[in-house]
Amino acid sequence: MITNEIREALFALRDEKYAAFQTGLIPKAPADRFVGVRTPDLRRLAKEFGARGDVGEFLAVLPHRYFDENQLHAFILSGMKDYGRCIAGVNAFLPFVDNWATCDQMSPKIFKKHKTELLAEIEEWLKSDKTYTVRFAVGMLMEHFLGEDFDISYPERVAAIRSEEYYVRMMVAWYFATALAKRYDAVIPFIEEKKLDPWTHNKAIRKAIESYRIADEQKEYLRSLKIKKNSGE
């Protein structure tokens, strides 16, 4: 079976020191879930196995045992050229995504050609009660809808998110920091009017200030908009 072939290929590329490093990045995951395969090797395997007609057998075996299998799964989906097949695969996989790394690595190239259909999917993902489905939705809005397809309703939708989940709040902060870099005039009112919760508001400002794409005078103004700790941070 292709699933066994994939696991053998992963373990043939095992790097125990790298596995230990990854464990530190995702501390809540058990150490024995990490094989320790480096990203370039995973991308190469994704191209190799993704081209096979029987790759669907591997994609259907959920949940996977190893973090590296999840990463490989994300890369295979990211390389699919058929939108229908890809979006079906993403929707099947998202409920099993349990860490920020797998979530953020998944970025199907085909989405760029199907933005209207993608928006409908994003709206459904934003309604999810699963941390990484919501994070993925915000990430897709950040990746695909801050350019020529931007609409003010998108940051409004992101600003409306209220979550106690760290990885959702960090993605919202990342979204607004990126939006400030790309759509400053449109997005700065969200910061001025404090439409985010205080923690996320301050994180967005911090990440924006760290960006080389934001002018010094804009950074200085953003610093003045930081919510003080005694004001609810």
NORGI-V496096 format. One record per residue. PSI is psi in whole degrees, -180 to 180 (NA if undefined). D_LAST is the distance of its C-alpha to the last C-alpha in Angstrom with 2 decimals. Layout:
psi->PSI d_last->D_LAST
psi->PSI d_last->D_LAST
This chain:
psi->148 d_last->52.22
psi->-32 d_last->49.78
psi->-42 d_last->46.97
psi->-39 d_last->48.95
psi->-42 d_last->49.80
psi->-44 d_last->46.16
psi->-40 d_last->45.22
psi->-41 d_last->48.17
psi->-38 d_last->47.18
psi->-46 d_last->43.64
psi->-25 d_last->44.91
psi->-20 d_last->47.48
psi->16 d_last->44.64
psi->136 d_last->42.65
psi->103 d_last->40.92
psi->-34 d_last->39.74
psi->-39 d_last->37.76
psi->-36 d_last->35.88
psi->-42 d_last->35.32
psi->-39 d_last->33.76
psi->-45 d_last->31.49
psi->-37 d_last->30.37
psi->-37 d_last->29.73
psi->-30 d_last->27.17
psi->-27 d_last->25.35
psi->72 d_last->25.32
psi->-24 d_last->25.17
psi->-13 d_last->25.31
psi->137 d_last->28.62
psi->142 d_last->31.82
psi->-30 d_last->33.52
psi->3 d_last->36.76
psi->-9 d_last->35.34
psi->121 d_last->35.38
psi->-43 d_last->38.72
psi->42 d_last->37.54
psi->131 d_last->38.91
psi->154 d_last->37.68
psi->-45 d_last->36.45
psi->-37 d_last->39.58
psi->-38 d_last->41.77
psi->-40 d_last->39.77
psi->-39 d_last->40.13
psi->-44 d_last->43.83
psi->-35 d_last->44.29
psi->-40 d_last->42.46
psi->-41 d_last->45.04
psi->-53 d_last->47.86
psi->-29 d_last->47.07
psi->-23 d_last->45.53
psi->-9 d_last->48.93
psi->145 d_last->50.72
psi->-22 d_last->51.87
psi->13 d_last->50.85
psi->-24 d_last->47.18
psi->-28 d_last->46.31
psi->-42 d_last->47.34
psi->-44 d_last->44.58
psi->-26 d_last->41.96
psi->-14 d_last->42.99
psi->89 d_last->42.53
psi->141 d_last->39.04
psi->156 d_last->37.09
psi->158 d_last->38.05
psi->-39 d_last->38.41
psi->146 d_last->36.99
psi->-43 d_last->33.91
psi->-33 d_last->36.42
psi->-39 d_last->38.15
psi->-42 d_last->34.96
psi->-44 d_last->34.49
psi->-43 d_last->38.11
psi->-47 d_last->37.76
psi->-41 d_last->34.91
psi->-36 d_last->37.08
psi->-46 d_last->40.12
psi->-39 d_last->38.35
psi->-25 d_last->37.03
psi->-1 d_last->40.63
psi->141 d_last->42.22
psi->-9 d_last->44.13
psi->117 d_last->44.69
psi->-44 d_last->41.77
psi->-46 d_last->42.89
psi->-40 d_last->43.27
psi->-50 d_last->40.01
psi->-33 d_last->37.84
psi->-41 d_last->39.61
psi->-41 d_last->38.87
psi->-46 d_last->35.18
psi->-32 d_last->34.87
psi->-33 d_last->36.79
psi->-37 d_last->34.71
psi->-41 d_last->31.11
psi->-18 d_last->31.06
psi->-3 d_last->31.95
psi->121 d_last->29.45
psi->19 d_last->27.30
psi->158 d_last->25.51
psi->-33 d_last->23.72
psi->-48 d_last->26.73
psi->-42 d_last->29.27
psi->-49 d_last->27.09
psi->-21 d_last->26.55
psi->-22 d_last->30.17
psi->111 d_last->31.58
psi->81 d_last->32.35
psi->127 d_last->35.71
psi->-31 d_last->37.53
psi->-20 d_last->39.42
psi->-30 d_last->36.35
psi->-26 d_last->36.88
psi->0 d_last->40.15
psi->51 d_last->38.94
psi->-33 d_last->35.84
psi->-48 d_last->36.89
psi->-37 d_last->37.36
psi->-39 d_last->34.19
psi->-40 d_last->32.08
psi->-39 d_last->33.47
psi->-44 d_last->32.55
psi->-42 d_last->28.97
psi->-39 d_last->28.59
psi->-41 d_last->29.81
psi->-37 d_last->27.62
psi->-22 d_last->24.48
psi->-7 d_last->25.63
psi->155 d_last->25.93
psi->8 d_last->24.31
psi->127 d_last->24.68
psi->-51 d_last->21.78
psi->-16 d_last->23.92
psi->-43 d_last->25.82
psi->-44 d_last->22.74
psi->-43 d_last->21.66
psi->-41 d_last->25.26
psi->-46 d_last->25.33
psi->-40 d_last->22.41
psi->-39 d_last->24.08
psi->-36 d_last->27.34
psi->-39 d_last->25.95
psi->-41 d_last->24.59
psi->-38 d_last->27.93
psi->-12 d_last->30.35
psi->32 d_last->28.99
psi->3 d_last->27.48
psi->-132 d_last->30.99
psi->-19 d_last->33.95
psi->14 d_last->33.00
psi->143 d_last->29.65
psi->142 d_last->28.97
psi->-20 d_last->26.06
psi->-22 d_last->26.00
psi->-52 d_last->24.72
psi->-29 d_last->21.28
psi->-41 d_last->21.16
psi->-41 d_last->21.85
psi->-41 d_last->19.21
psi->-24 d_last->16.50
psi->-11 d_last->17.64
psi->131 d_last->16.87
psi->118 d_last->14.57
psi->149 d_last->14.68
psi->-2 d_last->13.42
psi->122 d_last->15.55
psi->-44 d_last->14.19
psi->-19 d_last->17.15
psi->-47 d_last->16.80
psi->-39 d_last->13.22
psi->-37 d_last->14.40
psi->-37 d_last->17.46
psi->-43 d_last->15.80
psi->-44 d_last->13.93
psi->-42 d_last->17.38
psi->-48 d_last->19.11
psi->-33 d_last->17.33
psi->-42 d_last->17.78
psi->-40 d_last->21.40
psi->-37 d_last->21.81
psi->-35 d_last->20.80
psi->-34 d_last->23.48
psi->-30 d_last->26.04
psi->54 d_last->25.37
psi->-53 d_last->23.42
psi->-36 d_last->24.95
psi->-32 d_last->24.51
psi->-24 d_last->20.92
psi->-31 d_last->19.30
psi->-28 d_last->19.21
psi->-33 d_last->16.68
psi->-44 d_last->14.23
psi->-38 d_last->15.67
psi->5 d_last->15.44
psi->54 d_last->11.88
psi->-10 d_last->13.57
psi->161 d_last->11.12
psi->154 d_last->8.19
psi->-43 d_last->4.89
psi->-49 d_last->5.16
psi->-39 d_last->8.77
psi->-51 d_last->8.81
psi->-35 d_last->7.87
psi->-40 d_last->10.19
psi->-43 d_last->12.75
psi->-45 d_last->12.87
psi->-45 d_last->13.31
psi->-35 d_last->16.00
psi->-41 d_last->17.61
psi->-29 d_last->17.96
psi->-12 d_last->19.68
psi->136 d_last->22.10
psi->-10 d_last->25.58
psi->-4 d_last->26.08
psi->132 d_last->23.86
psi->154 d_last->25.56
psi->-40 d_last->24.57
psi->-33 d_last->24.29
psi->-39 d_last->21.97
psi->-41 d_last->19.74
psi->-41 d_last->19.82
psi->-42 d_last->18.87
psi->-39 d_last->15.93
psi->-36 d_last->14.64
psi->-15 d_last->14.91
psi->0 d_last->12.71
psi->137 d_last->9.55
psi->126 d_last->6.66
psi->151 d_last->6.60
psi->-35 d_last->4.68
psi->4 d_last->6.95
psi->10 d_last->6.17
psi->6 d_last->3.81
psi->NA d_last->0.00
